[in-house]
Amino acid sequence: MSMSGYAGAGSLGTQVLLPAIRKALDTEQPLAYAVVLLGELVLLFLFGALAGSVLVLGPTWGLNLVLVWFVGWVLLVCACAVLVWMAEAVARWWWSGHRRRTVRRDGGPRASLAAAPSGAPSTTIRRSRASLVTPWGFALATTGSCVVMAVVTVRMPWVATAFAAGALTCAARLAPLVLGRATAGGVHLTPAGLELRWGVTTTTVPWDDLPEPAPWGDEHHVRATEHTTVHRSFPVDMPTDALDRAPDGVVAVPLSYLVLPADRLWALVELGRSRPDVRRHFGTPTSLQWHVDGPPSSVS
């Protein structure tokens, strides 16, 4: 396959396969989880078998050795990526069941009071630490695949060195996870505005700068404004799923592992945006007593 063929296959996976998997997981149906895992298991076997064949038998085929190793590495990365997607599906399945059990036991997930990353009191919608399964998986998979290839290609020092350098580069994105600088975070509603924490990044958007109409929906992001500030707790961010990367000018808000459903979260945000008189209550016990149904928000 030509380089353009590999690029086309990668683009197809990113634009078609990954959104289809994410859409199936978002249904939170056991059958959907099972089907996704079964399909990913087939892909894992396929890519794993191809990678093993190329790396073990490829040198005997009389082809350019560097090309053989490169193709083997691409297939190995694909197998590792599928393994990470399987881990994400398992984590999502667990989180779905955990949230249902919480509903039965406690009447449903709730917001809580906690200090925002800035230190301000906030009404917090936490994100489960299970959301870090995918970043950990990608960081370990990319680093590990380069280490494996550095060992496989040791007979050609310059190729092995290139893979070792790649392993060090990937390990840099593992560092914030190992050091605890990347966190699951969540959405913090403070009297001054929204503070959105994910990974090493905290984004603050003042209430008065949230544009109207409400800037959210299926896109799962908030538009940035000239007064939006971004603080990083570490120079390098953890790796994230391609679908969680927002385009320029918007702030991604991954919703999958938040303790509140998306409609209740956005109803609270809309309440703060549209009702300046209630903003001062964010971060106080009063905010936990609100019953917010959905935009246009009401408080009872």
WONOR-V886564 format. One record per residue. N is the residue number from 1. RES is the residue in one small letter. NEAR is the number of other C-alpha atoms within 12 Angstrom. Layout:
N;RES;NEAR
N;RES;NEAR
This chain:
1;m;11
2;s;10
3;m;13
4;s;10
5;g;11
6;y;17
7;a;14
8;g;15
9;a;19
10;g;21
11;s;16
12;l;15
13;g;20
14;t;21
15;q;16
16;v;16
17;l;23
18;l;26
19;p;19
20;a;20
21;i;32
22;r;29
23;k;20
24;a;24
25;l;32
26;d;27
27;t;19
28;e;28
29;q;21
30;p;21
31;l;15
32;a;23
33;y;32
34;a;21
35;v;21
36;v;34
37;l;29
38;l;21
39;g;23
40;e;31
41;l;24
42;v;18
43;l;27
44;l;27
45;f;22
46;l;21
47;f;27
48;g;28
49;a;20
50;l;25
51;a;31
52;g;28
53;s;23
54;v;28
55;l;30
56;v;21
57;l;18
58;g;24
59;p;23
60;t;13
61;w;14
62;g;11
63;l;15
64;n;13
65;l;23
66;v;27
67;l;22
68;v;29
69;w;36
70;f;31
71;v;29
72;g;33
73;w;39
74;v;30
75;l;32
76;l;36
77;v;34
78;c;33
79;a;32
80;c;35
81;a;39
82;v;35
83;l;34
84;v;33
85;w;38
86;m;33
87;a;29
88;e;36
89;a;41
90;v;29
91;a;28
92;r;39
93;w;32
94;w;25
95;w;30
96;s;30
97;g;19
98;h;22
99;r;27
100;r;21
101;r;15
102;t;17
103;v;17
104;r;12
105;r;11
106;d;12
107;g;11
108;g;17
109;p;29
110;r;28
111;a;34
112;s;28
113;l;26
114;a;26
115;a;25
116;a;32
117;p;30
118;s;26
119;g;14
120;a;24
121;p;28
122;s;36
123;t;39
124;t;38
125;i;42
126;r;37
127;r;35
128;s;29
129;r;27
130;a;29
131;s;36
132;l;36
133;v;33
134;t;37
135;p;38
136;w;39
137;g;34
138;f;35
139;a;35
140;l;33
141;a;33
142;t;37
143;t;32
144;g;30
145;s;35
146;c;35
147;v;30
148;v;28
149;m;39
150;a;28
151;v;23
152;v;30
153;t;29
154;v;19
155;r;16
156;m;17
157;p;16
158;w;14
159;v;25
160;a;24
161;t;21
162;a;22
163;f;31
164;a;27
165;a;19
166;g;24
167;a;27
168;l;23
169;t;22
170;c;30
171;a;29
172;a;24
173;r;33
174;l;36
175;a;28
176;p;29
177;l;33
178;v;20
179;l;18
180;g;20
181;r;25
182;a;33
183;t;33
184;a;37
185;g;36
186;g;42
187;v;45
188;h;43
189;l;50
190;t;39
191;p;33
192;a;31
193;g;40
194;l;49
195;e;40
196;l;44
197;r;36
198;w;43
199;g;41
200;v;34
201;t;31
202;t;33
203;t;37
204;t;37
205;v;35
206;p;30
207;w;35
208;d;25
209;d;25
210;l;31
211;p;23
212;e;14
213;p;15
214;a;27
215;p;26
216;w;28
217;g;21
218;d;16
219;e;20
220;h;25
221;h;29
222;v;38
223;r;31
224;a;29
225;t;22
226;e;16
227;h;18
228;t;26
229;t;22
230;v;24
231;h;21
232;r;24
233;s;25
234;f;23
235;p;17
236;v;22
237;d;31
238;m;39
239;p;35
240;t;32
241;d;28
242;a;24
243;l;28
244;d;27
245;r;20
246;a;20
247;p;16
248;d;12
249;g;14
250;v;26
251;v;33
252;a;34
253;v;41
254;p;40
255;l;36
256;s;35
257;y;38
258;l;36
259;v;35
260;l;31
261;p;29
262;a;30
263;d;23
264;r;28
265;l;39
266;w;35
267;a;30
268;l;43
269;v;46
270;e;37
271;l;37
272;g;39
273;r;34
274;s;27
275;r;22
276;p;20
277;d;15
278;v;28
279;r;30
280;r;24
281;h;26
282;f;40
283;g;31
284;t;25
285;p;18
286;t;20
287;s;31
288;l;25
289;q;18
290;w;24
291;h;19
292;v;27
293;d;21
294;g;21
295;p;25
296;p;21
297;s;25
298;s;20
299;v;23
300;s;12
